[in-house]
Amino acid sequence: MFARYKKPSGSTPAKKETPAKSAKPANAAAPAARVGTTAPNTSLRRPLPASSAKAAPQDRERKRKERLGEIKLDLHRALLDNLNLSALDTATESDLRAEISAIAAEVLEERSIVLNREERSTLTQELYDEVRGLGPLETLLKDDTVNDILVNGPHQIFIERDGKLELSDVTFKDEKHLLRIIDKIVSAVGRRVDESNPYVDARLLDGSRFNAMVPPVAVDGSLVSIRKFKKDKLGIDDLVSFGAFSEEMAAYLQAAVACRLNVIVSGGTGSGKTTTLNALSSFIDNAERILTIEDTAELQLQQIHVGRMESRPPNVEGKGEVSARDCLKNALRMRPDRIIVGETRGEEVIDMLQAMNTGHDGSMTTIHANNPRDGISRLENMVAMAGIEMPLKAVRSQIASAVNLIVQASRLQDGSRRMTSITEITGMEGEVISMQEIFRFQRVGLTPENKIIGHFTATGVRSNYSERFRLWGYDLPASIYEPVRPE
């Protein structure tokens, strides 16, 4: 029976080359460094920072992990042979752990493998994760400090902490192991991924966003990205304390949302658009009926009267698609007070602008753009992509009357996320949409540790909606529009 399980361990020498390959760049850089020391350093360039992605762990630790990995593979096969898989759905966690521990102890004894208590505990946990969870990804999903999980093939998993990427020591056994976990995730939500359909979007049980691409599209192994769903929703007070924006900006945004201005949150990927949208929604009154439309449900609105909708991609036969535009058209028939679209990226922009213009004041959405002016251009481009032939002036007039406020969220070079601009749209001047910036984040420098130095400040321009704020009971003091003088 031992010979039957020996084949996977025989293939391990080929796997051991992986750490050596990853260490090559570090060794290759050494001769260049020695050459550089013989000549005076006259370069104006700054020295390159050391890579935050560490190479493989120490040799002894690596061999220990490889050994545990081989044992785990054998034990997982034994579990598949011994466990009653049909009864797993009804089994309690304690019963399943006890059963896994008993089967593991029996197999270890059969193979004369001796492990200490810590290794046995780790092995039991990893086997439980393989049976019930998502294998090696479980430890990263349970770690609250990890925001994103990025898998580049079975042997390279990056994680994001505090806005910075780092290489984790978690790996899959091989590509088959990774594909099995991907299939487990997508099959749970009624999707499938294979050579004929090599990419998929899905949602984990906790709401985390999941995207995967498999070979042959992914050349060096399957690519997986997981944007983790935060269990604790960040409120306005949290974002102010984190330095995402100032107290004056929070007061202005509260008045803008409560007075039913139409708001667009603009920003790049990972800049915090959804987090900002969640925070802004906390200013909506509980008496209002809100409908949300998303590709992957991420919004965490705390109001009582919320209807959530999620678009659906086509099935294998190319049928059954429900687009964001379909959801938006139906939402307009459901008597909403406000409509919140998780992200506008296509032809649904037409219906979104019409909703903002026809009695659904206070609607909100997000778009991908680098600054408020680019955000307007993106809206124009999306209208053109929808195939509706309208004069450019008519499109801009529609946008100017529909959108009141653009909130720009940015992810800065030090990994921090800040609200870098709050801009009002004030109307049309000829064929150009006129805008005025009310608040901005003013950068003044960089610390030796590459941390951004800066402060939030008003531009000195009084809000175009000041009278509206006053009539709705939000009479903001004129002092919040005064520029901040740096000390």
DRENKOL-704804 format. One record per residue: residue in three letters; x, y, z of N, C-alpha, C in turn. Coordinates in steps of 0.2 Angstrom, whole numbers, plus 2048, in hexadecimal, padded with zeros to 3 digits. Each point is the difference from the previous one (the first is absolute). Last residue first. Layout:
! DRENKOL-704804
ALAXYZXYZXYZ/...
//
This chain:
! DRENKOL-704804
GLU80697582C8048038058078007FE/PRO7EA8027EF8057FB803804804805/ARG7E78077F98078028008057FB803/VAL7E67FD7F48057FF8068078037FE/PRO7E88097F58067FC8008047FF806/GLU7E58047FF8068048008067FC800/TYR7E87FA8018028017F9807804800/ILE7F47FB8148027F97FE8038017F8/SER7F681280D8077FF8028027F97FD/ALA7EA8097FF8048037FB8077FE801/PRO7EC7F180A8038068028058027FA/LEU7E97F27FD8077FF801803807801/ASP7E77F58028038077FF807800802/TYR7EC7EF7FB8077FF8018038077FE/GLY7E87FB7FE8028008078077FF801/TRP7F48037EB7FF7F9802802800808/LEU8038147F47F97FF8007FE7F9802/ARG8178077FE7FC8038067F97FF800/PHE80D7F67EF8027FD8067FC804806/ARG7FE8097EA7FC7F98018027FD807/GLU80C8137FA7F98028027FC7FA800/SER8177FD7FA7FF8028077F9802802/TYR80B7F67EB7FA7FE8037FF802807/ASN8148057F37FA8027FB7F97FE803/SER81780480F7FC7FB7FD7FB8047FC/ARG81780C8047FA7FF8047FC7FB7FC/VAL81B8038007FA8017FC7FA7FE804/GLY8177FE8077FE8078017FA8017FC/THR80B7EB8038038047FB7FF807801/ALA8037EC8137FB8037FC8038057FB/THR80D7EB80C7FF8078007FA8017FB/PHE8117EC80D7FA8017FC7FF808801/HIS8197F48007FA8028047FA8017FB/GLY81B7F38017FB8057FD7FB801805/ILE8167EE7F97FF8068057FB8057FD/ILE8077E47FD7FD8067FD7FF805806/LYS8137EC8007F98018027FE8077FD/ASN8167F37FF7FB8007FA7F9801802/GLU81480280E7FD7F98007FB7FF7FA/PRO80B8158048057FB7FE7FE7F9800/THR7EE8137FC8047FF8068067FB7FD/LEU7F18137F28017F98018057FE805/GLY7EE8167F78077FD8007FF7F9802/VAL7EE8107FD8058048018077FD800/ARG7E37FE7F88077FC801805805801/GLN7E58028038068037FD8067FC803/PHE7E47FC7FB8067FD8048068037FD/ARG7E680B7FF8057FC7FD8067FE805/PHE7E580D7FB8057FD8048057FC7FC/ILE7F080C7F47FE8038078067FE805/GLU7FD8047E38037FC8057FF803807/GLN7F28027E88048048058027FB805/MET7F68017E48017FC806804805805/SER7F27FE7E68038048058017FD807/ILE7FD7F77E57FD800807805804805/VAL7FD8057E58047FE8057FD7FF806/GLU7F980B7EB8007F97FF8047FC806/GLY7F78178068007FF7F98007F87FF/GLU8008028168038077FD8017FF7F9/MET7F17F38158038007FA8038077FE/GLY7FC7F48197FC8017FA8048007FA/THR8087FB8177FB8068017FC8027FA/ILE80E7EB80F7FE8027F97FB805800/GLU8147F98137F98017FE7FF8027F9/THR8137F28117FF8057FB7F88007FE/ILE8157F78117F98008007FE8067FB/SER8187EF8067FC8067FD7F97FF801/THR8107F08088058067FE7FC8067FD/MET7FE7EB8127FB8037FC8048067FD/ARG80D7E98077FE8078027FB8027FB/ARG8107EA8097FB8027FC7FD806802/SER81A7F38017FA8038037FB8027FB/GLY8167F77FB7FA7FB8017FA803804/ASP81480C7F68027FC8077FB7FB802/GLN7FD80E7EC8067FC7FF8027FC807/LEU7E68077FD8068037FF8067FB800/ARG7E58007F98057FC8048078037FF/SER7E680C7FF8067FE7FD8047FC804/ALA7E680C7FA8047FC8058067FE7FC/GLN7EC8147FD8067FD7FD8047FC806/VAL7E680A7FA8047FF8058067FC7FE/ILE7EC8117F58047FA7FF805800806/LEU7E680B7FA8067FF8048047FA7FE/ASN7EB8067F5801806804807801803/VAL7F17F47EA8067FF805801807804/ALA7EF7FF7EE7FF7FA804805800806/SER8018117EF7F98018047FF7FA805/ALA8138007F18018068057F9801804/ILE8017EF7EF8057FE806800806805/GLN7F48037EC7FD7FB8048047FE806/SER80980F7F07FA8038047FD7FB805/ARG8107F87F18038048067FB803804/VAL7F97F57ED8037FB805802804806/ALA7FA80C7ED7FA7FE8048027FB805/LYS8118097F27FD8058057FA7FE804/LEU80A7F27EF8048008067FD805805/PRO7EF7F47EF806805800803800806/MET7F67E97FA7FE8068038058057FF/GLU7FA7E57FC8038067FC7FD806802/ILE8047E780C7FB8057FF8038067FD/GLY80B7EB8077FD8007F97FB8057FF/ALA80F7FB8137F97FD8017FD8007F9/MET81580A8048017F97FF7F97FC801/ALA8028188038017FE7F98017F87FF/VAL7FC8088167FA8027FC8027FE7F9/MET8127FE80E7FB7FB8017FA8017FC/ASN8108117FF8027FA7FD7FB7FA801/GLU7FD81480C7FF8017F98027FA7FC/LEU8057FF8177F98007FF7FE8017F9/ARG8168038057FE7F98017F97FF7FF/SER8098168028017FD7F97FE7F8800/ILE7FE80B8147FB8037FC8017FD7F9/GLY8107FB8107FA7FD8017FA8027FC/ASP81580B7FF8017F97FD7F97FC801/ARG80381480C7FF8017F98007FA7FC/PRO8047FE8177F98027FF7FF8017F8/ASN8147F08057FE8068037F98027FE/ASN8097EA7FB8068038047FF807803/ALA7EE7EA7FA8038067FD805803805/HIS7EB7ED7FE8078008008028067FD/ILE7E97FE80E8037FF7FA807800800/THR7E77FE8108078017FF8027FF7F9/THR7E880980E8037FA7FC808802800/MET7E580980A8078008008037FA7FC/SER7E88128068037F97FE8088017FF/GLY7EF8118068047FD8068037F97FD/ASP7EA8097F48058048038047FC806/HIS7EE7FB7ED8047FB805806804802/GLY7F08097F07FD7FF8068037FC805/THR8098047E97F88008007FD7FE807/ASN8188027F97FD8067FD7F8800801/MET80F7EE8068028068047FC8067FE/ALA7FD7EC7F47FD800807802806804/GLN8097FE7EA7F98028007FD7FF807/LEU8167FA7FE8008077FF7F8802800/MET8057E98018028038067FF808800/ASP7FD7F37EC7FA7FF805802804807/ILE8117FF7F07FA8047FD7FA800805/VAL8147F38048018078027FA8047FD/GLU8037E87FC7FC802805800808802/GLU80F7F47F07FA8037FE7FB802805/GLY8187FC80A7FD7FF7F97FA8037FE/ARG80C8008168067FF7FB7FD7FE7F9/THR7FA80781C7FE8017F98068007FC/GLU7FA7F681A8058027FB7FD8017F9/GLY7F27FD8148077FE8038058037FB/VAL7E880B8038037FB7FB8077FF803/ILE7E880980A8078008018037FB7FC/ILE7E98108038027FA7FD808801801/ARG7E880B80D8078007FE8027FA7FD/ASP7EA8028058028078028078017FD/PRO7EF7ED7F5805802805801807801/ARG7EF7F07F47FF805805806802804/MET7FE7EF7EE7FF7FE8067FF806806/ARG8068007E77F97FE8017FE7FE807/LEU8178057F97FC8067FF7F87FF801/ALA8107EE8008008048077FC8067FF/ASN8037F27ED7FB7FE805800804806/LYS8118057F17F98017FD7FA7FE804/LEU8167FB8067FF8078017F98027FD/CYS8097EA7FD7FE8018077FE808802/ASP8087FA7EA7FA7FD8027FD801807/ARG8168077FA7FB8057FD7F97FD801/ALA8137F48077FE8058057FB8057FD/SER7FF7E77F78058058007FE805805/VAL7FB7E57FB7FD806803805806801/GLU7FF7E77F18038058037FB806802/GLY7FC7E97F57FF801807803806803/LYS80B7F27EB7F9802802800802807/GLY8127F57F38008077FE7F9803802/GLU8097EA8057FD8007F97FF8077FE/VAL8097FB8168047FD7FB7FD8017F9/ASN7F78128108027F98018047FE7FA/PRO7FE81B8077FD7FA7FD8037F9802/PRO8008148128037FF7FA7FC7FA7FC/ARG7F68128138027F97FF8037FF7F9/SER7FB8148157FF7FE7F98037F9800/GLU7F480B8158067FE7FE8007FE7F9/MET7F280F8158007FC7FA8077FF7FE/ARG7F08088178067FF7FD8007FC7FA/GLY7F28128117FF7FA7FC8067FF7FC/VAL7F880D8188057FF7FB7FE7FA7FC/HIS7F880E8167FC7FF7FA8058007FA/ILE8088048177FB7FB8007FD7FD7FA/GLN81A80A8037F98028007FB7FA801/GLN8198007FD7FD7FF8077F9802800/LEU8127F77EC7FC8068027FC7FE806/GLN8157F77F17FD7FE8077FC806802/LEU80B7F67E77FE8058047FC7FE807/GLU8087F17ED8058028057FE806805/ALA7F97ED7EB7FD804805805801806/THR8047FE7E58017FC8067FE804806/ASP7FA80A7ED8027FA7FC8017FA806/GLU7EE8148058077FE7FF8017FA7FC/ILE7ED81380B8017FC7FA8087FF800/THR7EB8098128078007FE8007FB7FB/LEU7EC81080D8027FA7FC8078017FD/ILE7EF80C8158068007FC8017F97FC/ARG7EE81280E8007F97FD8068007FB/GLU7FB8108188017FF7F98017F97FD/ALA7FF8088177F98007FE8008007F8/ASN81480280E7FD7F98017F98007FC/ASP8148117F97FB7FF8057FD7F9800/ILE81A8077F87F97FF7FE7FB7FF805/PHE8188018027FD8068017F98007FE/SER8107EE7FE7FD8018077FD806801/SER80B7FB7EB7F97FD8017FD800807/LEU8178067FA7FB8057FE7F97FE801/ALA8117F08038008058067FB8067FE/ASN8037EF7F07FD7FD806800805806/LEU80B8067EC7F97FF7FF7FC7FE806/THR8188008017FD8068007F98017FF/THR80B7EB7FD8008028087FD807800/THR8037F87EB7FA7FD803800802807/LYS8128087F47FA8037FD7FA7FD804/GLY81A7FE8027FB8008057F98037FE/SER8147F97F38018078037FB801806/GLY8047ED7EF8037FF807801807803/THR7FD8037E77FF7F9803804800807/GLY7F98197F88037FA7FD7FF7F9804/GLY7EF8177FF8077FD8038027FA7FC/SER7E88118078057FE7FB8077FE803/VAL7E48048068067FF8038057FD7FB/ILE7E88107FF8057FB7FD8067FF804/VAL7E580A8058088008018037FA7FC/ASN7E98128048027FA7FC808800801/LEU7EF80B8138048027FA8027F97FC/ARG7F28058157FF7FC7FA8038037FA/CYS8028068187FC8047FC7FF7FD7F9/ALA80D7F48107F98018037FC8057FC/VAL8167FC7F97FC7FA7FF7F9801803/ALA80F8128027FF7FF7F97FC7FA7FF/ALA8078068167FB8057FD7FE7FE7F9/GLN8117F480A7FA7FE8037FB8057FD/LEU8158047F97FD7FA7FD7FA7FE803/TYR80C81280A7FE8027F97FC7FA7FD/ALA80B7FC8147FA8048017FD8027FA/ALA8147F57FF7FB7FB8027F9804801/MET81480C7FB7FE7FD7FA7FA7FB802/GLU80B80B8117FC8057FC7FD7FC7FA/GLU80E7F480E7FA8018037FC8057FC/SER8127F27F28008058067F9800803/PHE80C7EA7F27FE8077FF7FF804807/ALA80B7EB7FF7FE8007F97FD8067FE/GLY80A7F98168038057FC7FE8007F9/PHE7F97F38148057FD7FC8048057FC/SER7ED80680D8057FF8048067FC7FD/VAL7EC8057F38038078028067FE805/LEU7F47EE7F98048027FA803807802/ASP7F17F68108067FC7FF8058037FB/ASP7EB80A8038048028068077FC7FF/ILE7EE7FB7F18038077FE806801806/GLY7FB7E77FD7FC8058008048077FF/LEU8037E47FB8038068027FB8067FF/LYS7FB7E58057FF8057FB804807803/ASP8047E58047FF8068048008067FB/LYS8057EB7F77FA7FF8057FE806803/LYS80D7FE7E88018028077F97FF804/PHE80B7F47EA7FA803802801802807/LYS8137FB7EC7FD7FE8067FA804802/ARG80B7F97E87FF8078047FC7FE806/ILE80F7F07EF7FB801805800806803/SER80A7F27E98018068047F9800804/VAL8117EF7EF7FA801805801806803/LEU80A7EF7EB8008078037FA801804/SER80F7E97F67F9804801802806804/GLY8147F77F17FC7FD8057FA805801/ASP80F8067F08057FC8057FC7FD806/VAL7F480B7ED8067FC7FD8047FC805/ALA7E58087FD8068028058067FB7FE/VAL7EE7FD7F2801807800805802805/PRO7F97E97FB8068037FD800807800/PRO7FB7F98158037FE7FA7FB7FE7FB/VAL7F68108138047F98008037FF7F9/MET7F58148128027FF7F98047FA800/ALA7EE80E8128057FB7FE8018007F9/ASN7F580F8178017FF7F98057FB7FE/PHE7EF80A8168047FB7FD8018017F9/ARG7F780E8188008007F98067FB7FD/SER7F27FF8198068027FC7FF7FF7F9/GLY7F07FA8117FF8067FC8068027FD/ASP7FD7EC80E8008068047FF8067FC/LEU8017EB7F57FA800805800806804/LEU80B8037E88017FB8067FA801805/ARG8008057E58008048068017FA805/ALA8078057E47FB7FC805801804807/ASP8087FF7E37FF8048067FB7FC805/VAL8127F77EB7FA800804800806805/TYR80D7F37E88008058057F9800804/PRO8067F17ED806800804800806805/ASN7F17EF7F17FE806803805802805/SER8047EE7F27FB8037FC7FE807803/GLU80F7F280C8038027FA7FB8047FB/ASP7F88008198047FB7FD8038037F9/VAL7ED8058168068027FD8047FB7FD/ARG7E680780B8057FB7FF8058037FC/ARG7E98058128058027FA8047FA7FF/GLY7F08038137FD7FE7FA8048027FA/VAL8068028177FC8067FE7FD7FE7F9/ALA80F7F180B7FC8028057FB8057FF/SER8117F97F17FB7FC8007FB801805/VAL81480C7FF7FC8027FB7FA7FC800/ILE8117FB8107FD8078017FB8017FB/LYS80C7EC7FD7FC8008067FD807802/ASP8107FE7EF7F97FD7FE7FC7FF806/ILE8158098047FC8047FB7FA7FD7FE/ILE80F7F380C7FD8058047FC8057FC/ARG80B7EF7F47FB7FD8047FD805805/LEU8128077F37FA7FF7FC7FA7FD804/LEU81680180A7FD8078007F98007FC/HIS80C7EC8027FE8028067FC806800/LYS80C7F97ED7FA7FC8017FC802806/GLU8168097FB7FA8037FD7FA7FC800/ASP8107FD8158028007F87FA8047FD/LYS8038008188047FB7FE8028007F9/PHE7FB81780C7FC7FA7FE8057FB7FF/THR8058158118007FD7F97FB7FA7FF/VAL80A8168127FB7FB7FF8007FE7F9/ASP80D81180B8037FA8007FB7FA7FF/SER7FF81B7F77FF7FC8058047F9800/LEU80481A7F68007F97FE7FF7FC807/GLU7F881A7FC8057FC8027FF7F97FE/LEU7F681C7FC8017F97FE8067FC803/LYS7F181780A8067FD7FD8007F97FE/GLY7EE80E80B8028037FA8067FD7FC/ASP7F87F88168018078008038037FA/ARG8007E87FC7FF802807802808800/GLU7FC7EA7ED8008078017FF801808/ILE80A7EA7F17FB803804801807801/PHE8087E97EF8018078037FA802804/ILE80B7E87F67FA803802802807804/GLN80A7EA7F08018078027FA803801/HIS8027E97F9806801804801807802/PRO7EF7F77F07FF7FC807806802805/GLY7F78137ED8027F98008017FD807/ASN7FC8168028037FF7FA8037F97FF/VAL7ED80F8118037FA7FE8038007F9/LEU7F78118158028007F98047FA7FE/ILE7EF80D8148047FA7FF8018007F8/ASP7F98158138007FD7F98047FA800/ASN7FD80B8157FB8037FC7FF7FD7F9/VAL80A7FA81A8017FF7F97FA8037FD/THR8027FF8178048057FE8017FF7F9/ASP7F37F180D7FD8067FE8048067FE/ASP8007E47FE8048058027FD8077FE/LYS7F77EB7F97FE801807805806803/LEU8037F97EA7F98028007FE802807/LEU8157F57FC8008077FD7F9803801/THR8027EA8058048038058008087FE/GLU7F67F07F17FC801806804805805/LEU8087F77EB7FE8078007FC802806/PRO8097EA7FA8058048037FE807800/GLY7EC7F07FE8077FE800804805802/LEU7E88038008048017FA8077FF800/GLY7EC7F38108028077FE8038017F9/ARG7F97EB80B7FB8048018018077FD/VAL8107EF7FE7FA7FC7FF7FA805800/GLU8178088037FF7FD7F97F97FD7FF/ASP8068098157FF8057FB7FF7FD7F9/TYR8057F28127FA8028007FE8057FB/LEU8167F98017FB7FA7FD7F9802801/GLU81080E80A8018017F97FB7FA7FC/GLN8028008187FC8067FE8008017F8/THR80C7EE80A7F97FF8017FC8067FD/LEU8188018017FE7FC7FA7F87FF801/THR80A80C8118018047F97FD7FC7FB/SER8037F68157FA8048008008047F9/ARG8117F18037FA7FD7FF7FA804800/GLU8168098047FF7FE7F97F97FC7FF/GLU8068078167FF8067FC7FF7FE7F8/ARG8067EF8107F98028017FE8067FC/ASN8137F07F67FF8038067F9802801/LEU8077EB7F07FF807800800803807/VAL8077E87F07FF8048078008077FF/ILE7FB7E87F18028078007FE803806/SER7FC7E97F68058018058038077FF/ARG7EC7F67F58068027FC806801805/GLU7EB7FA8098027FB7FB8068027FC/GLU7F88108108037FA8038027FA7FB/LEU7F58147F98078018028037FA803/VAL7EA7FF7FA8047FF7FA807802802/GLU7F08028118017F97FE8047FF7FA/ALA7FB8168098047FC8048017F97FE/ALA7F280D7F48068027FF8057FC804/ILE7E97FD8038027FD7F98088027FF/ALA7F580A8138017F98018037FC7FA/SER7FB8177FF8067FF8048017F9801/ILE7ED8077F48068017FC8067FE805/GLU7EB7FF80A8017FB7FB8068017FC/ALA7FB8118108027F98038017FB7FB/ARG7F88147F88078018028027F9804/LEU7EA8027FA8047FF7FA807800801/ASP7F08048118007F97FE8057FF7FA/SER7FD8168088047FC8058007F97FE/GLU7F380F7F38078017FF8047FC805/THR7E97F67F78028068048088017FF/ALA7EF7F47EE8057FE805801807804/THR7F27FD7EB7FD8008078057FF806/ASP8088007E97FC8068017FC801807/LEU80D7EC7F98048068027FC806801/ALA7FA7E97F87FE802806804807803/SER8047F57EB7F98028007FE803806/LEU8167F67FD7FF8077FE7F9803800/ASN80E7EE80E7FA8007FD7FE8077FE/LEU81A7F68047FA8048027FA7FF7FC/ASN8157F57FB7FD7FD8067FA804803/ASP80E8047EC7FE7F97FF7FC7FE806/LEU8098167FE7FB7FF7FB7FE7F9800/LEU81180580F7FA8038027FA7FF7FB/ALA8167FA7FA7FD7FB8057FA803803/ARG80C80E7F27FD7FB7FC7FD7FA804/HIS80B81280B7F98037FD7FD7FA7FB/LEU8157FC80B7FB8008057F98027FC/ASP8148027F47FE7F98017FA7FF804/LEU8098167FD7FD7FD7FA7FE7F9801/LYS80B80A8117F98038007FD7FD7F9/ILE8177FC8047FC7FC8057F88027FF/GLU81080C7F37FF7FA7FE7FC7FB804/GLY8058168087FB8007FA7FF7F97FD/LEU80F8038127F98008027FC8017FA/ARG8168017FB7FF7F98037F8800802/GLU8098147F87FF7FB7FB7FE7F9802/LYS8058118107FA8017FD7FE7FC7FA/ARG8157FF80B7FB7FE8047F98017FD/LYS8138087F47FF7F88007FB7FE805/ARG8048178007FD7FE7FA7FF7F87FF/GLU80B80A8137F98018007FD7FE7FA/ARG8177FF8007FD7FB8057F9800800/ASP80C8107F38007FA7FD7FD7FA805/GLN7F781A8018067FC8018007F97FE/PRO7EE80F7F48038008068067FC801/ALA7FA80D7E97FE7FB804803800807/ALA8008177F68017FA7FC7FD7FA805/LYS7F681A8028067FB8028007FA7FC/ALA7F68197FB7FE7F97FF8067FC802/SER8018178007FD7FE8067FD7F9800/SER81780D7F57F97FD7FE7FD7FE807/ALA8128148008007F98007F97FD7FF/PRO8078187F57FE7FD8068007F8800/LEU8108117F17F97FD8007FF7FC807/PRO80E8187FC8017F88017F97FD800/ARG8028187F37FF7FD8078027F9800/ARG80A8117ED7FA7FB8028017FE807/LEU81080D7F47FB8048037FA7FC802/SER81B7F97FD7F97FF7FD7FC805804/THR8187FA8037FE8077FD7F98007FE/ASN8127F080F7F98017FE7FE8077FE/PRO8197F27FD7FC8058047F98017FE/ALA80D7E97FC8008067FD7FC805805/THR8037E98058078027FE8008077FD/THR7EC7F48088048038068078027FD/GLY7F07F57F27FE807802804803805/VAL8027E97FA8038047FB7FF808801/ARG7F67F080F8078008008048047FB/ALA7E87FC7FF802805806807800801/ALA7F87F17EF7FF8077FE802805806/PRO8007E98048068027FC7FF8077FE/ALA7EE7F780C8068018048068027FC/ALA7E97FA7F8801807801807801804/ALA7F87EB7FB8028037FA802807801/ASN7F67F38118077FE7FF8038047FA/ALA7E98038048048038068077FE7FF/PRO7F17F77F0801808800804803805/LYS7FA7E88018058027FB801808800/ALA7F07F280D8068038048058037FB/SER7EC7F47F97FE807803806803804/LYS8037EA7F77FF8057FA7FE807803/ALA8037EE80F8068027FD7FF8057FB/PRO7ED7F780A8038058048078027FD/THR7F57EF7F47FC806800803805805/GLU8077E97FD8038057FC7FD806800/LYS7F77EC80A8058048048048057FC/LYS7F07F17F77FD805803805805804/ALA8067EB7F67FF8057FA7FD807804/PRO8047ED80D8068037FF7FF8067FA/THR7ED7F18088028068048078037FE/SER7F47EB7F98008067FB802806803/GLY7FD7EB80C8068007FB8008057FC/SER7EE7FF80F8068028038067FF7FC/PRO7EB7F97F8800807801807802803/LYS7FD7E97FE8018037FA800808800/LYS7FB7EF8118078028008018047FA/TYR7EC7F48088008078028078037FF/ARG7FC7E87FC7FA8047FC801808802/ALA80E7F080B8028027F97FB8037FC/PHE7FA7F98168058068008028017F9/MET7F37ED8047FC806800804806800/
//
